[in-house]
Each structure stands twice: as structure tokens, then as C-alpha cells.
């Protein structure tokens, strides 16, 4: 989309997420909790295959990120209230970025 401001905002959001995730991961060893072989979500669903355009792909993925922020916000409440609040801020920042991005993405021609 060649939009410096949106690109910078998404990049900043991603970097902040990485910082917060590393804080939780290092303190609570979340990597060892992952059970890849038995993960019930690893199978691709029909809806994941039926994406029609860039807007569909963006919407599906931004929804995943919003849900992830919400889960991280809730889980971190029992670990660190400040980090929980930081995840909440990221979630609301994403809401704004989504609103700015959708019209631009819908304007893209799918190739």
C-alpha cells in the first residue's frame, strides 16, 4: 500500500508485542507449555482456504491478532497487571489501525 505511517504503526505494534511476550515467556517459560504434536488447531479449516482477496486475508488475520491480544491481556492479569494493561493498549491501537487499513486494502487490486 506504500503507506509509511501505517507501516510504521504496524511495525511499532509488532515490536511492542515482542517485548511484552518476551517478558512473560522468560518469567513463565511458556515455550515448554506448547504441545505441537497434539495441537488441536493445526488442521486447516475450509474457511482458511476460501479467502477471495486481500481484504479477506487481512480481516481474518487482524481478527486473530485482536483475539490473541485479548487472551494475552486476560492471561497476564494473573501474572502482571501492568503487562495486562499494556496488552489492552495494543489491542485498542490495533482497532484503530484496522479502521485505517481496511479502506486502503479494499482499494488494492487482487492479482
C-alpha positions as CSV (number, residue, x, y, z in Angstrom):
1,X,0.0,0.0,0.0
2,X,3.1,2.2,0.2
3,X,1.9,4.0,3.4
4,X,4.7,4.9,5.6
5,X,2.6,5.9,8.6
6,X,0.6,2.6,8.6
7,X,3.7,0.5,8.1
8,X,5.4,2.3,10.9
9,X,2.4,1.8,13.2
10,X,2.1,-1.9,12.5
11,X,5.9,-2.3,12.9
12,X,5.8,-0.5,16.3
13,X,2.9,-2.6,17.4
14,X,4.7,-5.8,16.4
15,X,7.9,-4.7,18.3
16,X,5.9,-3.9,21.4
17,X,4.2,-7.2,21.3
18,X,7.5,-9.0,21.0
19,X,8.8,-7.1,24.1
20,X,5.8,-7.9,26.2
21,X,5.7,-11.5,25.1
22,X,9.4,-12.0,25.9
23,X,8.7,-10.7,29.4
24,X,6.0,-13.2,30.0
25,X,7.9,-16.0,28.3
26,X,11.2,-15.5,30.2
27,X,9.4,-15.4,33.5
28,X,6.9,-18.2,33.0
29,X,8.6,-20.5,30.5
30,X,5.6,-20.6,28.1
31,X,7.6,-22.3,25.3
32,X,7.6,-25.6,27.3
33,X,3.8,-25.5,27.5
34,X,3.5,-25.8,23.7
35,X,2.4,-29.3,22.6
36,X,2.9,-29.2,18.8
37,X,2.2,-32.8,18.0
38,X,-1.1,-32.8,19.9
39,X,-2.3,-29.3,18.9
40,X,-6.0,-29.5,18.0
41,X,-5.7,-26.3,15.9
42,X,-3.1,-27.4,13.4
43,X,-5.6,-28.7,10.8
44,X,-6.5,-26.2,8.1
45,X,-10.2,-25.3,8.0
46,X,-12.3,-24.8,5.0
47,X,-12.8,-21.1,5.8
48,X,-9.0,-20.6,5.7
49,X,-8.8,-21.9,2.1
50,X,-11.7,-19.8,0.8
51,X,-10.1,-16.3,1.0
52,X,-11.2,-14.3,-2.0
53,X,-9.0,-11.2,-1.8
54,X,-6.5,-9.2,0.2
55,X,-9.3,-7.7,2.4
56,X,-10.4,-11.2,3.4
57,X,-6.9,-12.2,4.3
58,X,-6.2,-9.0,6.2
59,X,-9.6,-9.2,8.1
60,X,-9.0,-12.9,9.1
61,X,-5.5,-12.2,10.3
62,X,-6.3,-9.0,12.1
63,X,-9.1,-10.8,13.9
64,X,-6.7,-13.4,15.0
65,X,-4.4,-10.7,16.4
66,X,-7.2,-9.0,18.2
67,X,-8.3,-12.3,19.8
68,X,-4.7,-13.0,20.7
69,X,-4.2,-9.6,22.4
70,X,-7.4,-10.2,24.3
71,X,-6.2,-13.7,25.5
72,X,-2.7,-12.3,26.4
73,X,-4.4,-9.5,28.3
74,X,-6.5,-11.9,30.3
75,X,-3.8,-14.5,31.0
76,X,-1.3,-11.8,32.0
77,X,-3.7,-10.5,34.6
78,X,-2.7,-13.3,36.9
79,X,1.0,-12.7,36.1
80,X,1.5,-9.0,35.9
81,X,-1.3,-6.4,35.9
82,X,0.9,-3.8,34.2
83,X,1.7,-6.1,31.3
84,X,-2.1,-6.9,31.1
85,X,-2.8,-3.2,30.7
86,X,-0.1,-2.9,28.0
87,X,-1.7,-5.7,26.0
88,X,-5.0,-3.9,26.3
89,X,-3.4,-0.8,24.9
90,X,-2.0,-2.7,22.0
91,X,-5.5,-4.2,21.3
92,X,-7.1,-0.8,21.1
93,X,-4.2,0.5,19.0
94,X,-4.9,-2.4,16.6
95,X,-8.6,-1.4,16.4
96,X,-7.6,2.0,15.1
97,X,-5.0,0.6,12.7
98,X,-7.6,-1.8,11.3
99,X,-10.1,1.0,10.7
100,X,-7.4,3.0,8.8
101,X,-6.2,0.0,6.8
102,X,-9.4,-1.6,5.6
103,X,-10.3,1.2,3.0
104,X,-6.8,1.1,1.6
105,X,-6.8,-2.7,1.4
106,X,-10.2,-2.8,-0.3
107,X,-8.8,-0.4,-2.9
108,X,-6.0,-2.8,-3.9
109,X,-6.4,-4.9,-7.0
110,X,-6.1,-8.5,-6.3
111,X,-3.5,-10.2,-8.5
